């Protein structure tokens, strides 16, 4: 891929505000980093319409048995993988429903495999291995907006009939040309020239947070603002489940404990039991009929 224009990208040019970074006292260095980071949320705000379109596509995919598939290289790929692995404990999703593909394989999360990003064929092979299809939504993450691995992945996903989304941190990004829904969060020059693990990475993390969280909310994985499909797999989460059921229902501690015990520790089931007066079996059946939506299962909006 042509590298002749790489140095002109907004994420690659020098930041005038940090030209003397190596001479700054620590307090000033941290202050300028903090000031630059504050611009990221505003850049994300400008892309909210496109992020919303992506949420709708992802929700549609998940409702019809498809997947949210993140694909990226380096920091971008690690951020996608991080978001994917957090979905099962947070939202009770099966591990295969939200997937993160990282150039160079899972081992590249710990040890960088820098050359992998230049090989679009790797993305084709990675997507073929998981059987990408027309029910999926594939989100290509590339801070620079030109990563060959991501371009190749988006092209292949589109050929398989999947909805394609790109996330880049430059305007008029190359990856945008290969996406049904291009998201461009223009973060500008980095504090450390070209180090897109900084503002670029922060922007990508914010976008991924929105894509997965908003989609799961739309799927009924949340009741109010409570993560009621969370898996209570340790002491802290068991306590959180108890508090969630209490907050959602107003029930006393003993009633909450009995309901959670009958529901196998599943907060959503316990909430439906207590709010609607169901047994655990009845609550589970109502949730299944309501496609997991708590309010529908309870019978009120």
N, C-alpha and C positions, 0 to 999 in steps of 0.2 A: 504494500500500500504506500502511496506517495507520502513522503515525510517532509516535503519541501515547505509546506505551510504550517507544520507543527508548531514552530516557534512563534507564530502569529496568534495562536489561540489565547483566549482570555485567561485560561488556567495556566498558561506557560509563560506569559510575559512577566516582567519584574514589577513588583509592587513598590511604588515610589515612597509609600509611607513606612516601609521597612528596609529601605536601602542601607541603613546603618545598623541593621539588626545585631551584628556581631559586636557592636560598640555600646549597645544599650545596657543600662543597669537592669537587673532582673525585674524590678518593679515596673519599669517602663516597657520592657519586652512583654511581660504578662498583660499589661494594660492594653498594648496595641493588639495583641492576639485576641483579647476579650472584645475589643471594639470591632475587629474584623469579623469575629464569630457572630456578633449581633446582626450583621448584615445578611446572614444566611437565611434566617427565618423570613425576612422580608422578600428575599429572592424566591423562596418556596411559596410564599403567599401569591406571588405573581403567576405561579403555575397551577394554582388550585383548580381552575376549570378543567385542565387536562388531567390532573390527578383524579378529579371526580369522575371523568369519563373512564379512566382506568379501573377505578373501584367498581363501577357498574359492570365492566367487562369481566373482571375477576369474580365478582359475585355470581354473575350468570354462569361462568365456567364451573364454579364450585357447586352451584345448585344442580347442575346436570351431570355431576359425577366427574368433572374435569379437575384440573389442578392449576395452582399458581406456581409457575416455574421461574425462578430467578436464574439469570445466567450472567457471569461476569468474570473478570480477571483481576488479580491483585487485590487491592483494598476494596474495589467495587464488588468483586466476587465474594470476598469475605463478609461484607456487609449483607449481601443477599443471603448467604448461607446462615449467618447469625440470625436474621429475621426468620428464616425457615425453621431452624431448630428450636426457636422459642415458641412456635405456634402450638405444638402438641401439649406442653405443660400449661400454657396460658389459656388455650381455647379447647383443649380436649380433642384436637384434630388427629386423625391417623397420620403417621409419619410421612406417608406417600402423598398426602394431599397438598402440602406446600413443600416445594423442593428447591434446594439451592445447588446450582452447578458452578463449580469453580475451575477455571482453566488450570490444568495440571493435576486435577483430582483433589480429593479431600486432604491429602498430605500437604498441598500447597497452602492450606490454612495456617500451618505452623512454619513451614520452610518455603520461602518464596521460590516459585518456578517462573522466573521472569519471561523466558522465551515463549512460554505457552500462550501468551496473549496474542502472539503474531501468527497463530495457526488456526484459521477458520475451520479447517477440517476436523480439528479436535472438538469443536462445538457440535458439528454434525454428528460425530461419533457419540458424544455424550448425550445428545438429545435422542438419538436412535436407541441408545442403550435403555432409556427409560420409556421409549415408545411414545414420543410426543405425537399428539393427534388433534383433531379439530375441536375437541371439547376443552382444550387447555388454553390458558393465557400465559404467554411467555414474556417476561420483563427483562430486557437487556440493560444492564447497568454499566455505564462507561463514562467516568467523569470527563475525560477528554472529548468524548463523543465520536471517537474514531477507532476504537479497539477492534482489530480484525476478528478476534474470537467472537466478539459480540455481534459484529456485522454478519459473520457467517452463521451464527446461531439464529439470528432473526430471520435471515433469508430462508434457512431450512425450516424453521417453525412455520413461517408463512406458507411455504410449499406444502406443509403437512395440514394446512387449514386452520392452524391455531391463530388466535388473536395475538398480535404483537404490540408490545409497549416498549418504548425506549426511555431511559433516564440519562440525561447528559448535563454537564455544567457549563456548556458553551452554547452560544446562539448559532443557529443554522448548522447544527452538528450532523456529521455524516450518518450516524446511526438513526437520526430522525427520518431519513429517507427510506428506511427499511421497516418503519413501524406504523401500524394502524393508528396508534395513539402516541405521538412524540411528546415527551415531557422534557422541557429545557429549563433548568434552574441555573440562571446566569450568576455564578458566584464571584467572578472576577479573579484578579491576580491573588495568588496565595501569599501568606506571610513569608513562607520559605519557598522561593521560586520553584514552581512546578510540582510541589509536594501536595498532590490532591488528596492525600490522606487527611488533610486539615479541613479547609472549608468545603471542598468537594465531597469528601467523605461524610462530613456532618450533614450536608444537604441530602446525600443519598440515604443516609440513615433516617433522616426525618421523613423522606418520601416513602421509604419502605415501611416505616412505622404506620404511616397513614394508609397505605395500600392494604396491609394485612389487617390492621385494627378496624378500619372502617368496613372492610369486607366481612369480617367476622361479626361485627355489630349487625350488619344487614342480614346475616344468616341466622340471627337469633342466638348467637353464642354469648350474648351479654343481656343482662336484665337491669334496667336503669343504667348505672355505670359499674355494675358488679360483674366480674368475670366468672359467671356461674357454671361454666363448663370446665373450669380449672381442675387439674388433677392434684388432689391432696396427697402428695407423695413424701412429705416430710412434716416434722412437727410444726414448723411455721405455717405451712399451707393448711394443715388440719385446723389450726387455730383460725386462720383466715376464712376457711369454709364455714366454721361455726359462726364467726362474726357476720359473714355475708348472709347466711340464712336468717340470723336474728335481725339484721338490718332490713332485709327484704320483707320479712313477715311480722316482725314485732313479737314473735313468740319468745317464751322464757327459755332459759338455758337448758332445762331438763327436756322440754319438748323438742328443742333443736337437736339435742344429742340423740334422742330416740329416733327422730326422723332421719338424721344422717346415718345412723346405724342401720336402719331399715333400708335406706337408699344406697347402701354400700359406699358411703362417703361422698356421693355425688350431690353437690349443693343444689343444682338445678332441680333434680328430682325431689329433694327434700323441700324445696320452696313450693313446688306445685302441690305436694302432699299437704303442706300446712295451710296454704292459701285456699285450696279447693276442697280440703277434707278427703283426699284420696288416700288409698293404700299406696305402697311403693309400686306395686304392679300396675295399678290403675294410672298412677302418675306417669310411669314410664310409657304406658300405652298412649296416653293423651299427648305426651311429648312427641312420640313417633308420628302420630296422626297430624300434629302441628308442625312437622318438619323441624323439631327442635326449638320452636319459638315459645318461650315461657309464657308470655302474655296471652297468646292464643290458647295454649294448653290450659291456663287458669280460667280463661273465658272472659277476660276483660282487657281493655286497651289502656 
